[in-house]
């Protein structure tokens, strides 16, 4: 959980407080949307070169946590 908390951040000054990856303007929703559109992890890392593979995993885990609440 701590690793997720370090990668998925909330800041009201960044993207209106939506959950983002490491304070960047890349939202969890953007990553989930790309995966839903059948982009591979490698595609996403090419589109957003500042992301790391663990960022994608954290976004997926975060989304799963929200669905189980």
N, C-alpha and C positions, 0 to 999 in steps of 0.2 A: 504493500500500500504506500509506503514512504516513497518508493521509486516513482509511483504514479503521481504522487503529490509534487514531486520535484519536476516532473515533465509536463503535467497538465496544470496550468495556472489560471487564476481568475483575477483580472484587474479591471476595474470600471473604466479606466482610461484607455484600455486596449480592446478594440472590437466590442465596445459596449458591455464589457464584463463577461462575454461568452467564454467558455473554456477554450484556452489556446495552448499551443505547445511552446513550452519554455519562454513565455512572454512575447513570442513572435506573433505576428498577425496571421497566423495559420490556425484556424479553429479545428476543434475535434470534429465538428460537423462537416467541414470541408474534406477532411481525411476520410470520414465514413462515407460521404457522398461519392468520393472518387472510387473507393472500394466497391460500393454498390453499383457504380457504372463500369465495373469489371476492369479497373486499372489494377495492375500488379503493384506489389510493394516497390519493385524496381522502377516502374513508371512514376510512382509518386516521388521517389527519391530523385528522379531526374527532373521532374517538374519543380520540386522544392529542394534544391541541393543543400540547404541548411538543415534539413531534417536528417535524423538518424533512424535506423531500423527500430530501435527501442522506442522512438517517439510514436511510430505507427502502432506498435504493440500497446503502448500506454493509451493511445486514443481508443483502440478497440476495447481494452479492458475497462476504461472509464465509461464508455457507452454501455457496456454490458452491466456495469454496476448501476447505472441509472435505470436500466430496464428491470432490474431485480428489486428495486425499492418499492 
